[in-house]
């Protein structure tokens, strides 16, 4: 009797130990590029060629066991809890929380990023950026982890990385190309648990970095040639780069006929405009409405495979993200869209690129600690800090559809028919229809930055789009601002 009781107690204690161990485990999301830098600089790294050293990591071949193989080392209780977390991650509630978190991050970035004469537009992939920070969170502990998880989802998701993995897989199934990679300085070792979780949650394998060209070629291939020369040099004393790239190419459900594309104007503000190429369709199926609270027109341009371009164009003046931010909810706008109807549509063609170091804006948002004194003990031993968060993006809209690409690196170094004319600054979100995750977001203030800016009225009483420039027309969909 005493022996049986003793064995039972041993069994219960063993299960309790497994439970505690499991509670402290973290899951990893998909990630962008992250280099690691120690606080005490190590020897200089040549920016073009890094000496080859013997290392367990290879450039291309995977080095990890499969998820199934990894799971064989877990006990029954851990497997049960793990399956429960994966189930939670697949729930609609988790998807909604993450979609809202990605949108919130995107709006915060749009609100804090500044335009310049050289870069009058902002185009970002909040999904790509969130992936980068999420993978960084896999390697963080204590206050650093709490800080990151607060900004990523306000600590509302108990199974965060499983939930992000679920969205990651859904987006990939919708013909959105997502690539992830971990580049390592030769001889540097990551902790195996971080490597395992990076593969498990974000399909991200490590590779030894041999040259700068290796990174740029990887990004170029992952974005179908749309983002070239991603980095101009390797960060000094880098240890690890977590990188991801997103590429989308979609065909409109209703294409624009190139024969009706002509020169037109885009109104920068009440006094200035710029020449652009304008696509036109007299009877384009479009879902649109006026949101009185935003004082803006909202329109949805659907693609063939469960993606949409959602446009929010203020009725007058320029886009003011600060005033829109508290009221701008893309999911709410998406759910309020009415049925499509035939609309006279005019949309500018454009091909734009955007590049931004995000360190300053993240410091504004309260993430300054990751650039000064982060605790990344789950990633590797030794002092490290995030030295850079680089983001580059590309977007093109033409008669056939739209193409967009982005890459992120976190461097850790030691009435007729109604009329809708998109002829003024606007906010956009390229949405996945199934998850309502905003893959790309941005503000288009000038779709043709290289063209000379003209004073209103220089074209005479009739502008190039073809409608009279008078006060009666100014109140119609997309006409000149009041």
Residue pairs with C-beta under 8 A, 6 or more apart in sequence:
15 75
15 77
18 75
18 77
18 78
19 77
19 81
21 78
22 77
22 78
22 81
22 82
26 137
26 138
26 145
26 161
26 197
26 378
27 85
27 138
27 159
27 160
27 161
27 162
27 165
27 197
27 200
27 201
28 134
28 135
28 138
28 161
28 194
28 197
28 198
28 200
28 201
28 202
28 204
29 130
29 131
29 134
29 135
29 137
29 138
29 160
29 161
29 164
29 165
29 168
29 201
29 202
30 131
30 134
30 135
30 164
30 165
30 168
30 178
30 180
30 201
30 202
30 203
30 204
30 244
31 131
31 132
31 134
31 135
31 136
31 138
31 180
31 182
31 198
31 202
31 204
31 242
31 243
31 244
31 410
32 128
32 129
32 131
32 132
32 135
32 180
32 242
32 243
32 244
32 245
32 407
32 408
32 409
32 410
33 132
33 181
33 183
33 215
33 241
33 242
33 243
33 244
33 390
33 407
33 408
33 409
33 410
33 411
34 132
34 135
34 136
34 182
34 240
34 241
34 242
34 243
34 386
34 409
34 410
34 411
34 412
35 183
35 234
35 235
35 238
35 239
35 240
35 241
35 242
35 387
35 388
35 409
35 410
35 411
35 412
35 413
36 185
36 188
36 238
36 239
36 240
36 376
36 379
36 380
36 384
36 411
36 412
36 413
36 414
37 235
37 236
37 237
37 238
37 239
37 384
37 385
37 386
37 387
37 411
37 412
37 413
37 414
38 237
38 239
38 382
38 383
38 384
38 413
38 414
39 383
39 384
39 385
39 414
40 383
40 414
41 236
41 237
41 414
42 237
42 414
44 236
44 237
45 185
45 234
45 236
45 237
45 238
47 212
47 233
47 234
48 211
48 212
48 213
49 210
49 211
50 185
50 186
50 209
50 210
50 211
50 234
51 186
52 186
52 208
52 210
53 186
53 187
53 208
55 184
55 186
55 187
55 208
56 63
56 189
57 63
57 184
57 206
57 207
57 208
58 207
58 208
59 207
59 208
59 210
59 214
60 207
62 199
62 205
63 195
63 205
63 206
64 70
64 195
64 196
64 199
64 205
65 196
67 199
67 200
70 196
70 200
71 79
71 82
74 82
85 158
85 159
85 162
86 159
86 162
88 94
88 158
88 159
88 162
88 163
89 159
89 161
89 162
89 163
89 164
89 165
89 166
90 162
90 166
94 157
94 159
94 162
94 163
94 166
95 163
95 166
95 167
95 435
96 331
96 436
97 153
97 156
97 157
97 163
98 153
98 157
98 163
98 164
98 167
98 437
99 167
99 331
99 435
99 436
99 437
99 438
100 331
101 130
101 152
101 153
101 154
102 126
102 127
102 130
102 437
102 438
103 126
103 329
103 330
103 331
103 429
103 438
103 441
105 126
105 129
105 130
105 151
105 152
106 124
106 126
106 429
106 438
106 441
107 321
107 325
107 328
107 441
108 325
108 365
109 124
109 126
109 129
109 358
109 361
110 122
110 124
110 321
110 325
110 427
110 441
110 442
110 443
111 321
111 322
111 325
112 361
112 364
112 365
113 122
113 124
113 356
113 361
115 121
115 122
115 443
115 445
118 449
119 354
119 355
119 356
119 449
120 445
120 446
120 449
121 352
121 354
121 442
121 443
121 444
121 445
121 446
121 447
121 449
122 354
122 442
122 443
123 352
123 353
123 354
123 393
123 394
123 395
123 404
123 406
123 440
123 441
123 442
124 354
124 356
124 391
124 393
124 406
124 440
124 441
124 442
125 246
125 391
125 393
125 404
125 406
125 408
125 439
125 440
125 441
126 438
126 439
126 440
126 441
127 171
127 246
127 437
127 438
127 439
127 440
128 244
128 245
128 246
128 391
128 406
128 407
128 408
129 358
129 389
129 391
129 408
130 152
130 164
131 164
131 168
131 180
131 202
131 244
131 408
132 242
132 244
132 389
132 408
132 409
132 410
133 148
133 151
133 152
133 410
134 148
134 152
134 160
134 161
134 164
134 202
135 180
135 198
135 202
135 204
135 242
135 410
136 148
136 242
136 370
136 376
136 386
136 410
136 412
137 145
137 148
137 149
137 152
137 160
138 161
138 194
138 197
138 198
138 201
138 378
138 379
139 191
139 194
139 376
139 377
139 378
139 379
139 380
140 148
140 370
140 374
140 375
140 376
140 378
140 379
141 375
141 376
141 377
141 378
142 375
143 369
143 375
144 369
144 370
144 374
144 375
144 376
145 375
145 378
146 155
147 366
147 367
147 369
147 370
148 367
148 370
149 155
149 160
151 365
151 366
151 367
152 160
153 160
157 163
161 197
161 201
162 201
164 201
165 200
165 201
165 202
167 435
167 437
168 178
168 201
168 202
168 203
170 432
170 434
170 435
171 178
171 432
171 435
171 437
171 439
172 178
174 305
174 306
174 307
174 432
174 434
175 250
175 305
176 246
176 247
176 248
176 307
176 432
176 439
177 222
177 224
177 245
177 246
177 247
177 248
178 244
178 245
178 246
178 247
179 218
179 222
179 244
179 245
180 198
180 202
180 203
180 204
180 242
180 243
180 244
180 245
181 204
181 205
181 207
181 218
181 242
181 243
181 244
182 190
182 195
182 198
182 204
182 205
182 206
182 207
182 240
182 241
182 242
182 243
183 206
183 207
183 208
183 209
183 214
183 215
183 240
183 241
183 243
184 190
184 206
184 207
184 208
184 209
184 239
184 240
184 241
185 209
185 238
185 239
185 240
186 208
186 209
186 210
188 239
188 240
188 380
189 380
190 206
190 240
190 379
190 380
191 378
191 379
191 380
191 381
193 378
194 378
194 379
194 380
195 206
198 204
198 205
198 206
198 242
199 205
202 244
204 242
204 244
209 215
209 234
209 241
212 231
212 233
212 234
215 230
215 231
215 234
215 241
215 243
216 228
216 229
216 230
216 231
218 243
218 245
219 227
219 228
219 230
219 243
219 245
219 407
220 227
220 228
220 230
222 245
222 247
222 407
223 245
223 246
223 247
223 394
223 405
223 406
223 407
224 247
224 249
224 403
224 405
226 247
226 394
226 403
226 405
227 245
227 392
227 393
227 394
227 405
227 406
227 407
230 390
230 392
230 407
230 409
231 390
231 409
235 387
235 388
235 411
235 413
236 413
237 413
237 414
238 387
238 411
238 412
238 413
239 380
239 384
239 412
239 413
239 414
240 379
240 380
240 412
241 409
241 410
241 411
241 412
242 409
242 410
242 412
243 407
243 408
243 409
244 407
244 408
245 405
245 406
245 407
246 404
246 405
246 406
246 407
246 439
247 403
247 404
247 405
248 307
248 402
248 403
248 404
248 405
248 430
248 439
248 440
249 401
249 402
249 403
249 404
250 303
250 304
250 305
250 307
250 401
250 402
250 403
251 303
251 304
251 400
251 401
252 301
252 302
252 303
252 304
252 400
252 401
252 402
253 285
253 302
253 303
253 304
254 281
254 284
254 285
255 399
255 400
255 401
256 279
256 280
256 281
256 284
256 347
256 398
256 399
257 281
257 399
258 399
260 279
260 280
260 281
261 277
261 278
261 279
261 280
261 349
261 399
262 277
262 278
262 280
262 464
263 275
263 276
263 277
263 278
263 464
264 275
264 276
264 277
264 278
264 346
264 348
264 423
264 463
264 464
264 465
264 466
265 273
265 274
265 275
265 276
265 423
265 454
265 459
265 463
265 464
265 465
266 273
266 274
266 275
266 276
266 348
266 423
266 424
266 446
266 447
266 448
267 273
267 423
267 424
267 456
267 480
267 481
268 274
268 318
268 425
268 445
268 446
268 453
269 317
269 318
269 425
269 481
270 316
270 317
270 456
270 481
270 482
271 455
271 456
272 453
272 454
272 455
272 456
273 453
273 454
273 456
273 463
274 446
274 447
274 448
274 451
274 452
274 453
274 454
275 448
275 451
275 454
275 464
276 348
276 349
276 350
276 447
276 448
276 451
277 348
277 349
278 346
278 347
278 348
278 349
278 423
278 465
279 345
279 346
279 347
279 348
279 349
279 398
279 399
280 344
280 345
280 346
280 347
281 344
281 345
282 344
282 417
283 342
283 343
283 344
283 417
284 342
284 343
284 344
284 345
285 340
285 341
285 342
285 343
286 299
286 300
286 301
286 340
286 341
286 342
286 343
286 345
286 420
287 299
287 300
287 337
287 338
287 339
287 340
287 341
288 297
288 298
288 299
288 300
288 337
288 338
288 343
288 418
288 420
288 477
289 297
289 298
289 336
289 337
289 338
290 296
290 297
290 298
290 315
291 297
291 298
291 312
291 333
291 336
293 327
294 312
294 314
294 324
294 327
294 328
295 314
295 315
295 316
296 312
296 313
296 314
296 315
296 324
297 311
297 312
297 313
297 315
297 420
297 477
297 478
298 310
298 311
298 312
298 313
298 333
298 336
298 337
299 310
299 311
299 313
299 420
299 422
300 308
300 309
300 310
300 311
300 334
300 337
301 308
301 309
301 310
301 311
301 347
302 308
302 433
303 309
303 401
303 402
304 401
306 432
306 433
306 434
307 430
307 431
307 432
307 433
307 439
308 334
308 430
308 431
308 433
309 397
309 402
309 428
309 429
309 430
309 431
310 330
310 333
310 334
310 428
310 429
310 430
310 431
311 422
311 426
311 427
311 428
312 324
312 328
312 333
312 426
312 427
312 428
313 422
313 424
313 425
313 426
313 427
313 478
314 320
314 324
314 424
314 425
314 426
315 481
315 482
316 424
316 481
316 482
317 481
318 424
318 425
318 445
319 425
319 426
319 427
319 443
319 445
321 328
321 427
321 443
324 427
328 427
330 429
330 431
330 436
330 438
331 436
334 431
334 436
341 417
341 418
342 417
343 417
343 418
343 419
343 420
344 416
344 417
344 418
344 419
344 420
345 419
345 420
345 421
346 419
346 420
346 421
346 422
346 423
346 465
346 478
347 397
347 422
348 397
348 422
348 423
348 447
348 448
349 397
349 398
349 399
349 447
350 395
350 396
350 397
350 444
350 447
350 448
351 394
351 395
351 396
351 397
351 398
352 394
352 395
352 396
352 444
352 447
352 449
353 392
353 393
353 394
354 392
354 393
354 394
354 442
355 390
355 391
355 392
355 393
356 390
356 391
356 392
357 388
357 389
357 390
357 391
358 389
358 390
358 391
359 371
359 386
359 388
359 389
362 368
362 370
362 371
362 389
363 371
370 385
370 386
371 385
371 386
371 387
372 385
373 385
374 384
374 385
374 386
376 384
376 412
379 412
382 414
383 414
384 412
384 413
384 414
385 412
385 413
385 414
386 410
386 411
386 412
386 413
387 411
387 412
387 413
388 409
388 410
388 411
388 413
389 408
389 409
389 410
389 411
390 408
390 409
390 411
391 406
391 407
391 408
391 409
392 406
392 407
393 404
393 405
393 406
393 407
393 440
394 403
394 404
394 405
394 406
395 402
395 403
395 404
395 405
395 440
395 442
396 402
396 403
396 404
402 430
404 430
404 439
404 440
406 440
418 477
419 476
419 477
419 478
420 477
420 478
421 465
421 477
421 478
421 479
422 478
423 465
423 478
423 479
423 480
424 478
424 481
425 443
425 444
425 445
425 446
426 443
426 444
427 441
427 442
427 443
428 440
428 441
428 442
428 443
428 444
429 438
429 440
429 441
430 438
430 439
430 440
430 441
431 437
431 438
431 439
432 439
456 469
456 480
457 469
461 468
461 469
462 468
462 469
463 469
463 480
467 473
467 479
469 480
473 479
473 480
474 480
474 481
474 482
475 482
